[in-house]
Amino acid sequence: MQRFDGKVAFVTGAASGIGLATMTRLGREGAKIFAADINAGQLAEEVAKLGEEGVDIHSRTLDVTDEADCRAAIEQCVAQFGKLDVLCNIAGMVLTKNFADVSVAEWDRVMTVNTRSVFVLCQAAMPHLLEAGGNIVNISSAAGLQGLPYNSAYCASKGAVLLLSKSLAVEYAGRGVRVNAVCPGAVDTPLIKGLQIPEGADMALYGRMSPLTSYFAQAEEIAGSVAYLASDEARFVTGSALVIDGGQTAV
């Protein structure tokens, strides 16, 4: 018997990066997967691959900035599988830019994608998680633990995710729902590969975003930690921030 046999997991950002690695890990360990991502084509391709492996998986194109779409996606998952055990909020975006150049629209976009979506999906999923005795794993960031230059909106959004996770953990601990956060540092994903150094950036400051190790984490390493927190092995773990950053926040 695998540790996620009989469990249903809802994963956002499932078409690539940490989201893809997480849905793959959970699915291969027996979970039924409801995969969601805004990239319909890539999502369909990855879902088909897992389906060929025998994973019970369904998907939906999801714009996490759309509240109604988020709530409908949760209900579709429960209608499909009959319950919801694990919510993995992984979809996100990065904005690396000089603070003075960040527009209000850009700030709002980052906060909506990274933070408001987590609030909406947690709220929509909570009645079902209460019924199942389930749990939530939210992807925060090492940037939610320390100030990083040229990442004002991203740091704010991920810090908010971390404290939202802790607040929910306190509120729902006595009702059987665990809530935890994972705080990755630099991970080798399409998200980080697309980053551009802002014009005029102080490279000494910019270097603070680098791990102490000589390499970046792989998405599969983060997925392993998500799987641990989502599993019954972590039944005594709630309100935690699991930092996986190659020593970035140690200095």
N, C-alpha and C positions, 0 to 999 in steps of 0.2 A: 504493500500500500504506500502510495506517495503522499507527501505531507499536505498537498492541496486537493486531494481527491474529494469530490463533492462540494468544493468551494467555487464560488462565482466571483470573478474579479473584473472590475471596470477600470480600464487604463486609458488615460488621455495622452496625447503626444505619441501615439503608438506606431506611427509610420517610420520613425527614425530615432537614432540616438538612444538615450536612456529609456524612453518609452517602449521602443521596439525591443530592446534587450530585456526589459521587464516583462512584457507580455510573453515573450519567448520563454523566459525562465519559468514563469508561473504556469504557462500552458504545458510545458514539458514536464512539470512536476504535478500535473493532474488537474489544474484549475480549468474551469470553463471560463472563457475570455470574452468580454465585450470590449472591443477595441475602437477607439475614437481618435480622429485626427482631422485637421482641416485639409490635408493633402489627400484627396480622394483616390487619385491614381496610385500613388505609392502605398497608401493604406491597403487598397484592394490587392496589390501585388504581394505584400507581406502577409496579409491574412490568408491568401491562397496557399502560400508556402507552408504556413503552420497547419492549415487544414489538411494538406497532403500528408502531414506527419501524424494525423489522427487527432489533433487537438480540436475540441468542441469550441468553435470560435465564431462569433458574429461581430459585425462592425457597423459603424455609422459615421458618415462625414459630419464633423462637429466643429462649429465655430465657437470657441470657448468665450468669446466676447459677447455672445448672444444668450441672454439669460433664459429665454424661452427654449432655445435649442438645447441648452444644458439640462434643464429640467425634463424636457421631453426625452433626451437620451437616457437619463437614469430610469425613467419609467419604461422605456423600450427594453432596456436591459432586464428589468424585473419581469416584464411581460414575457420576454423570451425564455428566461431561465427559472423564473418562479421565486427568486430571491436575490440578495446581494450581500456578499460577505466581506469583500475587500474593495476599497476605493483607492486608486493610485493617481494622484494629481501630479502629472509630469509635464504637461504642455507648458511651454514658456518661450520667452524671447529675451534678447539682450540688446541694450542700447549703450554703446561705448562712444561717449561724446564729451567735449568740453562742457562743463556745467552751464557756462554763460550762453551756450548755443542751443541748449535743450528747450524746445518749444513746449507750451502747455499741452498741445495736442500729442506730442511725443511722450510726455510724462504720463498723460492720461492713458495712452495706448499701452505702455508698459505696465502700469498699475492694473489695468483692466485684464490684460492677458495673464499676468503673473499672480495677481492677488485676488481681484474680484471674482475671477472664475473659480478659484479654490473655495472661496466663501460660498458661492452659489451652488457648486457641486456638492460640497459638504452638507449644506443645508437640505438640498434635494435628496441626498442619499441617506441622511440620518435616520428617518423613520424606518427604513428598510434595514439599516445596520443595527438599530436597536432590536428589531425583531429577530435578526440572525445572530446577535452577539458578535458583530463583525468589527472591523477596524479600518482606519484610514492611514495611509502613508503619503505625506506631502513632500514634494521636492522643494526644499529651500536652497541654500547655497552657503558656501564659506563667505560669500559676499553679504550674507545676512547676519554674519557674526562680527565682521570688521569693516571699517571704511576702506573702500578702494577708490582710487582716483579715476575720474572720467566715467564713473558708473553710478552716478547719484540716483537715478531712477531705478536702476536694477537693484542696488543695495537696499533702497527703501522698500521695494516690492518684496524682496526675499526676506528681509527682516520682519516684514508684516506677516508673511506666510509662517515663519517660525513661531511668532508669538500667537498667531491665530491657532496654530496647532497645539501649543501649550495651554491656551485658554480652553479649547474644546476638550483637551485631555482631562483638565481639572473638572470641567462641568459634567462630563459624561462617564468618568471613571466608575462612579457608583452605580451606573446603569448598564455596565457591561460592554461599552464601546471604547476601544483603545485608539489613541491618535498620536502619531509620531512623525518626525520630520527627518529627512536625510539632507545633509549639507555637503554637497560635493564641492571640490575645488575644480581645477582644470581637468576637463574630461575630453577625450578625443572623439568629438561628435561633429556633425555638420554645423551645429550652432556656433561652436567656438572657432571652427575653421573659417567662418564667414566674417569674423571680427576684423575691423580695420583700426589701426592706431590713429587717434585723432591728430589733426594737424597741430604742430607745435607742442606735442606731448613731452613732458619731462620723463625721459626714459628711466631715470632712477626711481621715480614714483611708479611708473608703469610696471617695473619689475616686481613690485609688491604683490602682483597678481599671480606670480609664478610659484609653483610648489618647490620645496627644498629638494625633492628628488629630481633626477635628470630626465624624467619622463612624465607624461600625462596619464591619468587613469583611463582605463577602457570602460565603455558603457556597461559591459558585462559585470565588471567589478561593482558598480553602483547597483545594478539589478540584483546581485547577490545579497546586498545589504537590505534592499527593499523587500526581497523575498523573506529574509529572516524576520524583519519587523512585522510582516504581514502574516507570518506563520504562528502556529500555536506554541512554537519554541520560545516566542517572545511574549507569552501571555502575561508576564509580570512587568512588561515594559510599556509604559505610556508616558507621554509628555517629554519624551527624550529627543535630543538632537544628535543624530549619529553623524559625526564629522569624518569625511573621507577626502582629505585634501593634500596628501603628501607633505604634511607639516606646514602648510601655508599659514595657518592661524596660530602656529606655535611661537611665532616671533612677532 
